[in-house]
């Protein structure tokens, strides 16, 4: 499998070459907001959408630091995902297919809430039978084939635990042209697992592989629930190694165990 990186309109683009075939995608999701004793009414900082009709979905994670300025850290991510759905419908009517990069751009310019957020928007394109992705920050996705991880999206970050993030305030946020475009050919039977860093900081690909192996006949929503609960368990483990603790080690930081966070999981099966 060959990976090539290109530059297009100021955005990095990753393409994995493969053959094309007629495909569809079924999806399900599960969300676990972290407990917050100071804000028990909070619905969390993550947001996501699923559009089965257009074979598209997205996840976003509002940056928690805004709460220090009295701003609901989840408001920007919720507005961004809602505007992504609106932009998706506009674009599909104009062009007949979904371009996640254009969807994210339009949603970004419509979103005026204070705050900032990571974002990952994924669409199955019926023309080339590939996943087309626009990604900003440390939300992301993995592709599993025959119960093995064949691709994981790279993290975009300024430094350890400081991801790229979209927002209205240029001083603290990044512009939408920083988004990475990713194109991944898929085939029938592939499973896509996408999520915010609450998933990706707490589960290694091998752990997700094990769950898929044991629950391969589960529908996407049930599989998303199982994976999310596993990530929750890992996030509360103060002693075992996690992707977050490993990243902290290589960054010269001290952290042991998982990372308590909101957890969003979207599972898509290619059929």
GIQUIKA-V643331 format. One record per residue. OMEGA is omega in whole degrees, -180 to 180 (NA if undefined). Layout:
((OMEGA) (OMEGA))
This chain:
((-175) (178) (178) (178) (179) (174) (-180) (179) (177) (-179) (176) (-176) (179) (-179) (174) (-175) (175) (-180) (-176) (175) (-176) (-173) (173) (-176) (173) (-169) (174) (-176) (174) (-177) (176) (176) (180) (178) (-180) (-178) (-179) (180) (-176) (-179) (-175) (176) (176) (-176) (179) (172) (177) (173) (173) (176) (-177) (-177) (-177) (176) (-175) (173) (180) (175) (179) (-178) (178) (-176) (-170) (-176) (-178) (-179) (179) (178) (178) (-178) (175) (-174) (-179) (-175) (-178) (-179) (179) (179) (180) (-180) (176) (178) (175) (177) (178) (-180) (179) (179) (177) (-174) (-179) (179) (-178) (-170) (179) (175) (-176) (172) (-175) (180) (178) (177) (-179) (179) (-179) (179) (180) (-178) (176) (-174) (-177) (178) (174) (-178) (179) (-173) (165) (-180) (174) (179) (-174) (177) (173) (-177) (-177) (-180) (-179) (177) (177) (166) (174) (-170) (168) (-174) (175) (174) (-173) (161) (-177) (-175) (175) (176) (-180) (177) (-176) (175) (176) (179) (-180) (179) (171) (-178) (179) (177) (173) (180) (177) (180) (-178) (178) (177) (-174) (167) (-177) (177) (178) (-178) (-176) (-174) (-179) (-176) (-170) (-180) (177) (-174) (-179) (175) (-177) (176) (174) (-180) (177) (-176) (174) (179) (179) (-178) (-179) (178) (177) (177) (176) (-179) (180) (174) (-177) (173) (172) (-169) (177) (-173) (180) (172) (177) (-180) (178) (177) (176) (-179) (179) (179) (179) (-177) (-174) (-172) (-179) (-179) (175) (-174) (-179) (179) (179) (177) (178) (-179) (-179) (180) (179) (177) (178) (178) (178) (-180) (-177) (-178) (179) (-175) (-172) (-175) (177) (178) (174) (-180) (-180) (178) (178) (178) (-180) (-178) (177) (-180) (179) (-179) (176) (178) (177) (-178) (-179) (-180) (-175) (169) (-177) (174) (177) (171) (178) (177) (177) (178) (-178) (NA))
